[in-house]
Amino acid sequence: MTITTRKAQPTVAARLERLPLTGYQRFIFLIIATAWLFDSMDLAAMTFMLGSIKSDLGLTTAQAGFVASASFIGMFFGASIAGLAADRFGRKPVFQVSMIVWGLGSLLCGLSSGYNDLFIYRIILGVGMGMELPVALAMVSEFIPSQQRGKYAAILEGFLPVGYVFAGILIYFTLPLVSWRGVFIILAVPAAALLVIRRFVPESPRWLESHGRREDANRVISQIEDQVRKRLQGAELPAVAVDEITADVDLVSGRNLGVLTTLSELVNKTYGKRSFMIWTVWFFTMVGYYGLSSWLGALLQESGYEVSKSIIYTVIMSAAGIPGFIFAAWFLEWAGRKKAAVVMLFGCAASAYVYGQCASLKLPVEQVVLAGAAMQFFFFGMWCIIYAYTPELYPTRTRATGAGVASSVGRLGSIIGPLGIGVLLPVIGQGGIFIGGAICFVVAALTIWIMGIETKGLSLEQISQ
């Protein structure tokens, strides 16, 4: 529920919202974003190595589809667990545990001996990646002031195309030397360093306050204010506006919400429509995006391009996602989340259709790469907006759960997408596959257009009411 505080007791939200954005908040963001970058590299690895893994292990097209979907099965469970755990036990401990699971999964993938091992270890890797995403989204939303929140959430997702590019470059140079198993081992190394660095990220004071731990919340927000003063060279901080300040608190002050209570809040009268809308969006965008992206390099090889060239072409196409997320970070603050998401989703649909036609007609490689670059521009820009939009729809007490459940529903789509292509590719060809992906993006766009709410410029507490 929501309570109004007294003037003498400004909320954590009010104290956070009035802080200037300094190097300290950017430092917290950079730690979260760095972890996101390496997660993205692990996720992108299959895009570049699926063809090689398929050839090396002698997999059928259907088996390759299962391997491509395995990490998404793990992400489904990871996102489901992490959202509930982060809302119950805190953002920070779940944030750190995700590193351990992710690093272990990547290492085991490198030590796998065959199809069955690789399938199981990719699931473990996916659990770690799935755990991080909703927690990272919640933390960025809760630390960054509302006027900058959307931009920084979009920039966070922008590390996904950067991760794809870095993964492609790494794999291009190391795959011939250490094989795909060695690449997975290399990708496990950053987990150990990030596990140490993440200790510098404080617990979310908004989460502490929402669970009745006001003394802990005041201590953390005071530490944040001290760090901001240092960055401002001792200058006075802006005054706290305490009139009409509200805080999201638990139904039972000082206690954690039960799992069933937390989940039921996602579908109650206040948040049920939002949940149905964002679940639908996540499901259809995941079917389209991961269905097409996981197979991008392998489909180029199916069209006759050699492994090294298919990696280079995929890197070039993925690089177009960098200006895509930069554009999206500006666009969502200018036009608003809802309009920006609709425009980018329709762009995804149109560009996916065009790319599919170029690839299936075997047009000159320059045209195929250009069409693919346009597709990745809209893909990554679209994800920036949806990742920024999702955690804003829920109150602090259920924000990580809301983002986690939406991500889990989406992971069902990400499982269906790559697997479905493995089954349907021999039947309907590349052109049909990309038409199907385009339809998925249209459905998602229409869902936000009809049912979405606008959150631009509002504090998280205002949106939750």
C-alpha positions as CSV (number, residue, x, y, z in Angstrom):
1,M,0.0,0.0,0.0
2,T,1.1,3.7,-0.1
3,I,1.4,6.0,2.9
4,T,2.1,9.7,3.1
5,T,5.0,10.7,5.3
6,R,5.3,13.6,7.7
7,K,7.3,16.7,6.7
8,A,9.9,15.9,9.3
9,Q,10.5,12.4,7.8
10,P,11.3,12.7,4.1
11,T,11.4,9.4,2.3
12,V,14.4,7.8,0.7
13,A,12.8,8.4,-2.6
14,A,12.6,12.1,-2.0
15,R,16.2,12.2,-0.8
16,L,17.4,10.2,-3.9
17,E,15.4,12.2,-6.4
18,R,16.8,15.5,-5.4
19,L,20.5,14.4,-5.7
20,P,22.5,15.6,-8.7
21,L,23.8,12.9,-10.9
22,T,27.5,12.6,-10.1
23,G,30.4,10.2,-10.7
24,Y,29.3,8.1,-7.7
25,Q,26.0,7.1,-9.2
26,R,27.7,6.6,-12.5
27,F,30.2,4.3,-10.7
28,I,27.4,2.1,-9.4
29,F,25.9,2.1,-12.8
30,L,29.2,1.1,-14.4
31,I,29.6,-1.9,-12.2
32,I,26.1,-3.1,-13.0
33,A,26.7,-2.4,-16.7
34,T,30.0,-4.2,-16.8
35,A,28.4,-7.4,-15.5
36,W,25.6,-6.9,-18.1
37,L,28.3,-6.6,-20.8
38,F,29.9,-10.0,-19.9
39,D,26.6,-11.6,-19.6
40,S,25.8,-10.3,-23.1
41,M,29.0,-11.8,-24.4
42,D,28.1,-15.2,-23.1
43,L,24.6,-14.9,-24.5
44,A,26.0,-13.7,-27.9
45,A,28.5,-16.5,-28.1
46,M,25.9,-19.0,-29.4
47,T,25.1,-16.6,-32.3
48,F,28.7,-16.9,-33.5
49,M,29.5,-20.5,-32.5
50,L,26.3,-22.4,-33.2
51,G,27.4,-23.4,-36.7
52,S,30.8,-24.6,-35.4
53,I,29.3,-26.5,-32.5
54,K,26.8,-28.1,-34.9
55,S,29.6,-29.2,-37.2
56,D,32.0,-30.3,-34.5
57,L,29.5,-32.4,-32.5
58,G,27.6,-33.7,-35.6
59,L,24.3,-32.3,-34.5
60,T,21.1,-32.4,-36.5
61,T,19.3,-29.1,-37.1
62,A,16.8,-29.9,-34.4
63,Q,19.6,-30.7,-31.9
64,A,21.3,-27.4,-32.7
65,G,18.0,-25.7,-32.0
66,F,17.8,-27.4,-28.6
67,V,21.4,-26.3,-27.7
68,A,20.5,-22.7,-28.8
69,S,17.4,-22.8,-26.6
70,A,19.1,-24.4,-23.5
71,S,20.4,-21.1,-22.0
72,F,16.9,-19.6,-22.3
73,I,15.5,-22.5,-20.4
74,G,17.9,-21.7,-17.6
75,M,17.1,-17.9,-17.9
76,F,13.4,-18.7,-17.4
77,F,14.1,-20.3,-14.1
78,G,16.8,-17.8,-13.1
79,A,14.6,-14.8,-13.7
80,S,11.7,-16.4,-11.9
81,I,13.9,-17.2,-8.8
82,A,15.9,-14.0,-8.8
83,G,12.9,-11.6,-8.9
84,L,11.2,-13.1,-5.9
85,A,14.5,-13.5,-4.0
86,A,15.5,-9.9,-4.7
87,D,12.2,-8.6,-3.5
88,R,12.4,-10.8,-0.4
89,F,16.1,-10.8,0.6
90,G,17.5,-7.7,-1.2
91,R,19.0,-6.7,-4.5
92,K,22.7,-7.0,-3.5
93,P,22.9,-10.7,-2.4
94,V,21.0,-12.0,-5.4
95,F,23.2,-9.7,-7.6
96,Q,26.3,-11.4,-6.3
97,V,25.0,-15.0,-6.4
98,S,24.2,-14.6,-10.1
99,M,27.9,-14.1,-10.8
100,I,28.8,-17.4,-9.2
101,V,26.2,-19.4,-11.1
102,W,27.0,-17.6,-14.4
103,G,30.8,-18.2,-14.1
104,L,30.4,-21.8,-13.1
105,G,28.0,-22.5,-16.0
106,S,30.4,-20.9,-18.6
107,L,33.3,-23.0,-17.2
108,L,31.3,-26.2,-17.4
109,C,30.3,-25.5,-21.0
110,G,34.0,-25.3,-21.8
111,L,34.6,-28.7,-20.2
112,S,31.6,-30.4,-21.8
113,S,32.3,-33.6,-23.8
114,G,29.2,-33.8,-26.0
115,Y,25.7,-32.8,-26.8
116,N,24.0,-33.9,-23.6
117,D,26.7,-32.2,-21.3
118,L,26.6,-29.0,-23.3
119,F,22.8,-28.9,-23.2
120,I,22.8,-29.2,-19.4
121,Y,25.6,-26.8,-18.8
122,R,24.0,-24.1,-21.0
123,I,20.9,-24.4,-18.8
124,I,23.1,-23.7,-15.7
125,L,24.7,-20.8,-17.5
126,G,21.3,-19.4,-18.4
127,V,20.2,-19.6,-14.7
128,G,23.0,-17.2,-13.8
129,M,22.3,-14.8,-16.7
130,G,18.5,-14.9,-15.9
131,M,19.2,-14.1,-12.3
132,E,21.1,-11.0,-13.1
133,L,18.7,-9.3,-15.6
134,P,15.7,-8.4,-13.4
135,V,17.9,-7.4,-10.4
136,A,20.1,-5.2,-12.5
137,L,17.0,-3.5,-14.0
138,A,15.5,-2.9,-10.6
139,M,18.8,-1.5,-9.1
140,V,19.4,1.0,-12.0
141,S,15.8,2.1,-11.7
142,E,16.1,2.7,-8.0
143,F,19.4,4.5,-7.9
144,I,19.1,6.9,-10.8
145,P,16.8,10.0,-10.5
146,S,13.6,9.9,-12.5
147,Q,14.7,12.6,-15.0
148,Q,17.7,10.4,-16.0
149,R,16.3,6.9,-15.2
150,G,15.0,6.0,-18.7
151,K,18.2,7.1,-20.4
152,Y,20.4,5.1,-18.1
153,A,18.2,2.0,-18.2
154,A,18.4,2.2,-22.0
155,I,22.2,2.6,-21.9
156,L,22.4,-0.4,-19.7
157,E,20.6,-2.5,-22.4
158,G,23.0,-0.8,-24.9
159,F,25.7,-3.0,-23.5
160,L,24.0,-5.9,-25.2
161,P,25.1,-4.9,-28.7
162,V,28.5,-3.9,-27.4
163,G,28.7,-7.4,-25.9
164,Y,27.7,-8.9,-29.2
165,V,30.5,-7.0,-31.0
166,F,33.1,-7.9,-28.3
167,A,32.0,-11.5,-28.4
168,G,32.3,-11.6,-32.2
169,I,35.8,-10.1,-32.2
170,L,36.9,-12.4,-29.4
171,I,35.5,-15.5,-31.1
172,Y,36.9,-14.5,-34.5
173,F,40.5,-14.5,-33.1
174,T,40.3,-17.3,-30.6
175,L,38.0,-19.9,-32.1
176,P,40.6,-21.2,-34.5
177,L,43.1,-21.4,-31.6
178,V,41.2,-22.8,-28.7
179,S,37.9,-24.1,-30.3
180,W,34.5,-23.3,-28.9
181,R,35.2,-25.0,-25.6
182,G,38.2,-22.7,-25.0
183,V,36.0,-19.7,-25.7
184,F,33.5,-20.6,-23.0
185,I,36.4,-21.0,-20.5
186,I,37.7,-17.6,-21.4
187,L,34.3,-16.1,-20.9
188,A,34.1,-17.6,-17.4
189,V,37.1,-15.6,-16.2
190,P,35.4,-12.1,-15.7
191,A,32.9,-13.6,-13.2
192,A,35.6,-13.9,-10.5
193,A,36.7,-10.2,-10.9
194,L,33.1,-9.0,-11.0
195,L,32.2,-10.9,-7.9
196,V,34.7,-8.8,-6.0
197,I,33.9,-5.5,-7.6
198,R,30.2,-5.9,-7.0
199,R,30.8,-5.6,-3.2
200,F,31.1,-1.9,-3.8
201,V,27.4,-1.6,-4.8
202,P,25.2,-0.8,-1.8
203,E,21.9,-2.3,-1.1
204,S,19.0,-0.3,-2.6
205,P,17.8,2.1,0.1
206,R,14.4,2.1,-1.6
207,W,14.1,-1.6,-1.0
208,L,15.3,-1.3,2.6
209,E,12.6,1.4,3.3
210,S,9.9,-0.6,1.6
211,H,10.6,-3.5,4.0
212,G,10.4,-1.3,7.1
213,R,14.2,-1.2,7.6
214,R,14.2,2.6,8.0
215,E,17.4,2.8,10.0
216,D,19.3,0.8,7.4
217,A,17.8,2.8,4.6
218,N,18.7,6.1,6.3
219,R,22.3,4.8,6.9
220,V,22.7,3.8,3.2
221,I,21.1,7.0,1.8
222,S,23.3,9.1,4.1
223,Q,26.4,7.3,2.8
224,I,25.2,8.0,-0.8
225,E,24.7,11.7,0.1
226,D,28.2,11.9,1.5
227,Q,29.6,10.4,-1.6
228,V,27.7,12.9,-3.8
229,R,28.9,15.8,-1.6
230,K,32.5,14.6,-2.2
231,R,31.9,14.7,-6.0
232,L,30.5,18.2,-5.6
233,Q,33.5,19.2,-3.6
234,G,31.5,19.8,-0.4
235,A,28.8,21.9,-2.0
236,E,25.4,21.8,-0.3
237,L,22.9,19.4,-1.6
238,P,19.5,20.6,-2.8
239,A,16.8,20.7,-0.2
240,V,14.5,17.8,0.2
241,A,10.9,18.4,-0.9
242,V,8.8,16.8,1.7
243,D,5.3,17.9,0.8
244,E,3.1,15.1,-0.6
245,I,6.1,12.7,-0.5
246,T,5.0,9.1,-0.6
247,A,6.7,5.8,0.0
248,D,5.9,2.2,-1.1
249,V,5.8,0.0,2.0
250,D,5.0,-3.6,2.7
251,L,1.5,-4.6,3.7
252,V,3.0,-5.7,7.0
253,S,5.5,-3.1,8.1
254,G,9.0,-4.4,8.8
255,R,8.3,-7.8,7.2
256,N,8.9,-9.4,3.8
257,L,5.9,-10.0,1.7
258,G,5.1,-13.7,1.2
259,V,5.7,-15.2,-2.2
260,L,2.0,-15.7,-2.9
261,T,1.2,-12.2,-1.8
262,T,4.0,-10.8,-4.0
263,L,2.8,-12.7,-7.1
264,S,-0.8,-11.9,-6.5
265,E,-0.1,-8.2,-6.5
266,L,1.2,-8.5,-10.1
267,V,-2.3,-9.6,-11.2
268,N,-4.5,-7.5,-8.9
269,K,-6.8,-4.7,-10.0
270,T,-4.0,-2.1,-10.0
271,Y,-1.3,-4.0,-11.8
272,G,-3.1,-6.8,-13.6
273,K,-3.5,-5.0,-16.9
274,R,0.0,-3.7,-16.8
275,S,1.3,-7.3,-16.2
276,F,-0.8,-8.8,-19.0
277,M,0.5,-6.1,-21.4
278,I,4.2,-6.4,-20.6
279,W,4.1,-10.2,-20.5
280,T,2.6,-10.3,-24.0
281,V,5.2,-7.9,-25.2
282,W,8.1,-9.9,-23.7
283,F,6.8,-13.2,-25.0
284,F,6.4,-12.1,-28.7
285,T,9.5,-10.0,-28.8
286,M,11.6,-12.9,-27.4
287,V,10.2,-15.4,-29.9
288,G,11.1,-13.0,-32.7
289,Y,14.4,-11.6,-31.5
290,Y,16.1,-14.7,-30.1
291,G,14.6,-17.0,-32.8
292,L,16.3,-14.9,-35.4
293,S,19.4,-13.7,-33.6
294,S,20.5,-17.1,-32.3
295,W,20.5,-18.5,-35.8
296,L,21.9,-15.4,-37.6
297,G,25.5,-16.7,-38.0
298,A,24.3,-20.3,-38.7
299,L,21.9,-19.1,-41.3
300,L,24.7,-17.3,-43.1
301,Q,26.7,-20.5,-43.1
302,E,23.6,-22.4,-44.4
303,S,23.6,-19.9,-47.3
304,G,27.1,-20.9,-48.2
305,Y,29.3,-18.4,-46.3
306,E,32.4,-19.8,-44.6
307,V,32.6,-19.7,-40.8
308,S,35.1,-16.8,-40.5
309,K,33.2,-14.6,-43.0
310,S,29.8,-15.4,-41.3
311,I,31.3,-14.2,-38.0
312,I,32.6,-11.0,-39.5
313,Y,29.3,-10.3,-41.2
314,T,27.4,-10.9,-38.0
315,V,29.7,-8.6,-36.1
316,I,29.2,-5.8,-38.6
317,M,25.4,-6.3,-38.4
318,S,25.5,-6.4,-34.6
319,A,27.6,-3.2,-34.5
320,A,24.6,-1.3,-35.9
321,G,22.9,-2.0,-32.6
322,I,25.2,0.5,-30.9
323,P,23.8,3.6,-32.7
324,G,20.4,1.8,-32.3
325,F,20.6,2.0,-28.5
326,I,22.1,5.5,-28.5
327,F,19.1,6.6,-30.6
328,A,16.7,4.8,-28.3
329,A,18.2,6.3,-25.1
330,W,17.4,9.8,-26.6
331,F,14.1,8.8,-28.2
332,L,12.4,7.3,-25.1
333,E,13.0,10.5,-23.1
334,W,11.9,12.7,-26.0
335,A,8.8,10.8,-27.2
336,G,8.0,8.7,-24.1
337,R,8.4,5.0,-23.5
338,K,5.1,4.0,-25.1
339,K,5.5,5.8,-28.4
340,A,9.2,4.9,-28.7
341,A,8.5,1.2,-28.1
342,V,5.8,1.1,-30.7
343,V,7.9,2.8,-33.3
344,M,10.9,0.6,-32.7
345,L,8.8,-2.6,-32.7
346,F,7.3,-1.7,-36.1
347,G,10.8,-1.0,-37.3
348,C,11.9,-4.5,-36.1
349,A,9.0,-6.0,-38.1
350,A,9.8,-4.2,-41.3
351,S,13.6,-4.7,-41.2
352,A,13.2,-8.5,-40.3
353,Y,11.0,-9.0,-43.3
354,V,13.4,-7.2,-45.6
355,Y,16.4,-9.1,-44.3
356,G,14.6,-12.4,-44.7
357,Q,13.9,-11.6,-48.3
358,C,17.4,-10.5,-49.0
359,A,18.9,-13.7,-47.5
360,S,16.4,-16.1,-49.0
361,L,16.9,-14.6,-52.5
362,K,20.7,-14.8,-52.0
363,L,21.2,-11.2,-53.0
364,P,24.8,-9.8,-53.0
365,V,26.4,-9.9,-49.6
366,E,26.6,-6.1,-49.3
367,Q,22.8,-5.9,-49.5
368,V,22.3,-8.8,-47.0
369,V,24.7,-7.1,-44.5
370,L,23.0,-3.7,-44.9
371,A,19.6,-5.2,-44.3
372,G,20.9,-7.1,-41.3
373,A,22.4,-3.9,-39.9
374,A,19.1,-2.1,-40.2
375,M,17.4,-5.1,-38.4
376,Q,19.9,-5.0,-35.5
377,F,19.6,-1.2,-35.2
378,F,15.9,-1.7,-34.4
379,F,16.4,-4.9,-32.4
380,F,18.7,-3.4,-29.9
381,G,17.0,0.0,-29.8
382,M,13.7,-1.8,-29.1
383,W,15.2,-3.8,-26.2
384,C,16.6,-0.6,-24.6
385,I,13.2,0.8,-24.4
386,I,11.4,-2.4,-23.1
387,Y,14.1,-3.0,-20.5
388,A,13.7,0.6,-19.3
389,Y,9.9,0.4,-19.3
390,T,9.4,-2.9,-17.5
391,P,10.6,-2.1,-13.9
392,E,8.9,1.2,-14.0
393,L,5.5,-0.5,-14.0
394,Y,5.7,-1.9,-10.5
395,P,6.2,-0.6,-6.9
396,T,9.4,-1.1,-5.1
397,R,8.2,-4.0,-3.0
398,T,7.5,-6.1,-6.1
399,R,9.7,-4.4,-8.8
400,A,12.2,-7.1,-9.1
401,T,9.5,-9.8,-9.1
402,G,7.6,-7.9,-11.8
403,A,10.6,-7.6,-14.0
404,G,11.6,-11.2,-13.3
405,V,8.2,-12.7,-14.1
406,A,8.1,-10.6,-17.3
407,S,11.5,-11.8,-18.2
408,S,10.5,-15.4,-17.4
409,V,7.5,-15.2,-19.7
410,G,9.8,-13.8,-22.3
411,R,12.2,-16.7,-21.8
412,L,9.4,-19.1,-22.8
413,G,9.4,-17.2,-26.1
414,S,13.2,-17.4,-26.3
415,I,13.0,-21.1,-25.9
416,I,10.3,-21.5,-28.5
417,G,12.1,-19.2,-31.1
418,P,15.4,-20.9,-31.7
419,L,13.9,-24.4,-31.3
420,G,11.0,-23.6,-33.6
421,I,13.5,-22.4,-36.3
422,G,15.4,-25.6,-36.0
423,V,12.2,-27.5,-36.7
424,L,10.6,-25.2,-39.3
425,L,13.7,-24.1,-41.3
426,P,13.7,-27.2,-43.6
427,V,10.0,-26.7,-44.2
428,I,9.4,-22.9,-44.8
429,G,13.0,-21.7,-45.5
430,Q,14.7,-18.5,-44.4
431,G,12.1,-16.2,-45.9
432,G,9.3,-17.8,-44.0
433,I,11.3,-17.7,-40.8
434,F,11.8,-14.0,-40.9
435,I,8.1,-13.3,-41.9
436,G,7.1,-15.2,-38.7
437,G,9.5,-13.1,-36.7
438,A,8.1,-9.9,-38.2
439,I,4.6,-10.9,-37.2
440,C,5.7,-11.4,-33.6
441,F,7.0,-7.8,-33.5
442,V,3.8,-6.5,-34.9
443,V,1.8,-8.3,-32.2
444,A,4.0,-6.8,-29.5
445,A,3.7,-3.3,-31.0
446,L,-0.1,-3.4,-31.1
447,T,-0.2,-4.6,-27.5
448,I,1.8,-1.6,-26.2
449,W,-0.1,0.7,-28.4
450,I,-3.5,-0.4,-27.1
451,M,-2.7,-1.3,-23.4
452,G,0.5,0.5,-22.5
453,I,0.7,3.4,-20.0
454,E,3.2,6.3,-20.2
455,T,5.8,6.6,-17.4
456,K,8.0,9.4,-18.8
457,G,9.1,12.0,-16.2
458,L,7.3,10.4,-13.3
459,S,9.0,9.1,-10.1
460,L,8.7,5.4,-9.4
461,E,6.4,6.2,-6.5
462,Q,4.0,8.3,-8.7
463,I,3.9,5.5,-11.3
464,S,3.1,2.9,-8.6
465,Q,0.0,4.8,-7.6
